[in-house]
Amino acid sequence: CYQGSDPLLCVQGNVPAGFDPAYGRDPFLSGSNECSWGGIICEGNDVTEIRFETNNLGGILPDEIGSLSSLRALALENGVIIGTIPASFGALSSLEELDLNKNVLTGSLPQELAQIMSMR
């Protein structure tokens, strides 16, 4: 992440050069507001979706994502994300979709995820 980036959305790793924003108009992790970044969907100032499907997104999942109380979808499939799913994701009470398929994750699912009643 670059200096001054929002730690709540800082997925450590690499984002492919020339990333074509699927939703927003600005590149991911640019200096603009997160809600205008490609792959980020907001309602007002609340991040509701993070979608980076098949974009080779890599690194670890930061605990801080668990602080995004309005997050309904986290779709990061077909990447090179490593490590474990943080237990803090159990605090995502609005989460309906969690798609981390086809990454390099290890460990088991945190028990805290079972507390999310909105998950489909």
Salt bridges, closest charged atoms under 4 A:
GLU43 OE2 - ARG72 NH2 2.73
GLU49 OE1 - ARG51 NE 2.62
GLU53 OE2 - ARG51 NH1 3.16
GLU96 OE1 - ARG120 NH2 3.86
GLU97 OE1 - ARG51 NH2 2.64
